[in-house]
Amino acid sequence: MRLIDADALKAEIIRRRKAAKTLTGVDMVMLTDAQPTVEAEPVVRWISVKDRLPEKSGDVLVCSRGYCLPVTYSQRWKAFNASDYDDGTKHAINSVTHWMPLPEPPEEDEAVEKEPGYEEAVEMAQYCEHYEPTYNPEDGSM
C-alpha cells in the first residue's frame, strides 16, 4: 500500500492549475475538503538470523520449519526457547530462520475493569522479563 501526502498533492494541483489559469472555485472546495496526511506506522519485517539476532533477551516471533510462533530469546545463550503450555518446560528451537519483534500491545481503555489477578500477573511478567533460561544449546544441558 502506498500512502499519499494529501497536503503536497493539494499544493501541486493548485500550482499547476494556477500556472494553466484553470483553477476554479469548485477546485478550491474539493482541495480544501481533502483528507489530511495519514501517519504511517513503521512496517515490521522478518529478519533473517543470518543477518542479525535480537539485541536483548525477550519475547519475539520466529519462523521455524514453516511455522510462526512466539518464543523467548536469550541474549546470554543466543538461543530461542519455547515454553510448553502444559507444564512450563522450556524447549530450544534450533531451526529458526527468521524472527521479528512483537508488536506493541493495544492501548487499554481506562473504563474497563481489570480482571481479578491482573496486578499479580503484571508483577510476574515484570519478574519474567529478567529471567534468563539456563539451557545450554551447545550440550543440551539445563
N, C-alpha and C positions, 0 to 999 in steps of 0.2 A: 504494500500500500504506500502511495506517495502522498505526502502532505503538501498543501499549497499555502503559501503565506498570503492570506487574503488582503492584507494591507498593501503589500508590494504589488499584488495584482491590480488592486484599485488604482494605485498611483500610476502604474504603467498604462492602464486603459485611459485614464484621464489625460496623461501626457500625449498619448497617440491621437486621441480624439481632438484635443486642443490643437495639436500640430496640423491635423487634417481639417480643422474647423467644422467638426461634425458632432461635437459634444452638445447634448440636449438636456432639458430638464428631467426627462424620463431616465436618461442615463445616470444623472446625479442621484435620483431617488433609488434606483437599483443598486448603485455602487455604495450608497450610504447604508442600505439595509444588509449589505454583505456581512457574513459571519466573521467574527474576529479570528485571528490565527489560533489554531489549537496547538497547545504544547504537547509534543510527542514524548512519551515515556521511552527511556532507553531500551533498546531491544537486547535481551539477554540471549546469547548464542551458546551452543555447545562448545566446549573447549577440549581439544584432544589432550590426553595425558602425555602424549609425546611433546606437545608444545609447552605445557606447564601444569603443575599441580596447584591445589588451593594454597593460599599464602598462610592460612592459620587453621587450626582444628575447628571443626563444626559440622553442621548438617549441610549436605549438598544432594543434588540429584545426580545419578550416574546412569550410563548405558553399559550394560554387560550382557553379552550373548543374546542381543536382540530385545532385552527387557530394560525398562527405565524404572528405577526405584530410588527412594530416599535412603541415604546411608549417612554414617558419621565418618568424617575424615580425621585421621590422627596425624598431625604435623610431626609429632615425635617419631612415629614409626613409618611415616609416609605410606599409610595404608588406609583403605576404605573398609569399613566394618558395618555389617547389617545386624540388626537385633532380631532375634526370634521373638515374635509377639507372645507366644505361649509361655515360655519360661525366662525370657530376657537374656539368653546367652548371646554372645557376640560371635559372628562368623565373618572371616576375612573374605572379601570379594576381590579375587585376583585377576579377573578377566575384564576389568573396566577399560573401556576405550575412550569414553568422553565423560565429562562432568559439567555441571553448571551450578552457580549459587541458587539457593532457594529464593523465590520472590518474597518481597515484604508482605507480611500478613495484612489483611484489610483493616481499616480503622474501625474500632469498636464504637457502637452507639452508646453514648453515656446513659441513655434512658433504660437500656437493657440491664436487668438484674444479673449479677454474676451467679453462676451455678454454685451449689454447695461444694466446698472443697477447692474452689478456684484459687484462693490465696495459697493453699498448700501446694497446689500444682505449679504455681508460678515460682514458689521458693525452690521446689525440686528441680524445675527446669533451669533456674539460675545456678543451682549447685551442679547440675549435669553439664553445663556449658564448660566447666573447668575440669571435667572428668577426662582423664587420658586412659584409654584402654591399655591393658598390659600385654596384649597379644603381640608376639614377635613373629612377623611374617617370614623371616629368614629360616627359622627352625620349627615354626608352628606351635611353639610353646606359649602358655599363658602366664 
